[in-house]
Structure formats: structure tokens, C-alpha cells
Amino acid sequence: MAPMKQIFPRRLGTRTWCFISGAFTSCRCFHAEIVRRESSGLPIVHHSRYVCELPENHRFPMGKFPRVFQCLLRDQVITEKQVWVPEIASKELLSSVHTEEYLNNLISGKIKEQEQRRTGFPWSEGIVRRCRYETGGTLLAAEVALQRGLACSTAGGTHHAFPSFGSGFCLLNDLAVAAKHLLDNSATKRKVLIVDLDVHQGDGTAFIFKEEPCVFTFSVHCGKNFPLRKQQSDLDVSVEDGLEDKEYLSTVEAHLPWLLETFRPDLVLYDAGVDPHWEDELGRLRLTDQGLYQRDLYVMKTVVNKGIPLAAVIGGGYSRDMDRLALRHSIVHRAATQVWRQCGL
């Protein structure tokens, strides 16, 4: 992997930040253990309990979550003063999206073996706890973004979870829970755009919001990849195996500005999955580090320059080399830091 500082440009075009005040005006409180109101830097949402024990040689790269955070601190991309710490997502919060029966079974451990195979995880108290903290982190990132304009979590993007079951390494749908909570607790009618650029379609999110006019789901994904049976997002862009940087970015550029102009969201939730990378074990696309950085930079700058708050999560990414993967996941935070500084947030 090329050194990150060789990939990232020093300057962007500047534009004064103009926040859409009044959006979700009832969100005065944060679902947080620690808030950082005094910090002037990009808000980063992280919890030490984003991680849990898994069986040896398990395919899911659980160790990436603390490594992403450590990588950002080590490279002086962030400081501890920027770090907001989320509360665990309550059962009441989760029930806005997930069924009572599923939550009761998930929390108590009454998950059948077949259901565990569908999620890819053996049940444990630890896996449930980490997923609840992760969901709380995505909600907190959204809440902070509404106040500050931009925020990033060091986890999140569990878009394969459905209301009554988990799937594909996703037990709880953090993006859906965050969007639904903010809509339900807004003083006025507001709209959320979910931009999902993980290599896999956000099928759970699409299903959850298929009849919700205030949420628009936009997914760019590899058509021949998981899930085999796709759901219908509000806008699905299926791309072919082997797509490279230039063509991928052109695809995003062809749709995002139009969506912002026509749907006019009050908040964007951005799933910045790195599994479109050419080295990803589950990806099938051919993006480079440079391509991922340009993608993230484009999405966040385009949204922020329109005065729309954005909360980013890291999405999927799969590699046996945990340090290399963590560095790749940190691309979105590096791009966000650049946008934060250059757009005057």
C-alpha cells in the first residue's frame, strides 16, 4: 500500500459552510457517554466496545475497529479531544426498526443455529453488546452531524440486517435505526438520504424503508456479489465485476448531485465501505486507495457544500492483514478531515 500522505492532496477548493439550521430541531440531546462540545475538530465517534471476541480464524475482521482508531491517533489525523463516546443502543431505540420477538431472542441468546449461520456469527453476549454500541455510535454520529455539519464513526454500516433477522455479518441495522429515530423525534417533517457505497447492496436497509417516503436509499454495488437475492432500493446502481477508479467515480458523480437536488435531504448517512478495493477478499471490484479517497472526498464535499449535514460510517472491508485493512478504513476519516478544514466547518 502506498503511504497515505502520498495519496491525499493538501488542498481542496474552499467554500463557506452554510448549515441548514432547524433541521431535526428536537435533537438537542446526544446519546453519548462523553460529548466534546469544546472541540473544534472533526467529531469522531468511537467506543472501545465496538469489538468482541470471536472464534479463532473467524472470517470477520473484528480487530479492525480498534486499529482504525489507533491508526488515526498514531498518524495524528485526530486527537483524543475529538472523540465522542456513544451510549449503548437501548432495546426501545432498536425496536423502532426491529421486531420485539427478534430483539428478545437476540438479547437472550435464543437464536437458532440456522439463524446464526445466516448472520455468520455464533451468538454471544459480547457480539450483541458490540452491535448495540455500534448502532449507538451511528446514531450519535448522525446527531453530532446535525449540530456540526459532519461526523464520522469508526464502525457502522450493518446494512444487511432486516427487522426480524440478521444476515451477512449484520445483526442490527444501525443506519436504519439512526434514520428512524431522527425522523420519529423531529419537530417537523424531515428527510434522510442513505448513500450506500459498500460493494454489497444494502438489502436490509432497502427493505426497511421501501414504503417510507422520507428516506431515500441509494446503493451502488457489485451486481454479482452478495446478497444473491437483491431488494429494491429507491435507486440501485449495479456495476460489473472489475470496475476501476475512474468508471466507479463517474457512476457516483452521475447520480449524487441529482439526488441532492431532487430529494433535498436534511441529513445524509454515508456508508463508506472499502470492500470495492481491489485487494478486498469479498469485493470483486478494482478500486485503489486513491480511488476510495477520491470517492469519499467527492461524496462528502458535494453534500457539505450544499449545507447538508453528513454522518459517515466505515462499512464493509475484508482482509487477513488487519493493519492494512484498518489503514484502508481510515481513508474516510482522512478525507472528512480535509473537508472539515477546507469547508470551514
Helices and strands as residue ranges (DSSP letters): H 4-7, E 32-34, E 44-45, G 48-50, H 64-74, G 80-82, E 83-86, H 91-94, H 100-108, H 113-119, H 125-148, E 150-153, H 174-184, E 192-196, H 203-208, E 215-222, E 235-239, H 245-263, E 267-271, H 289-304, E 310-313, H 322-329, H 331-342
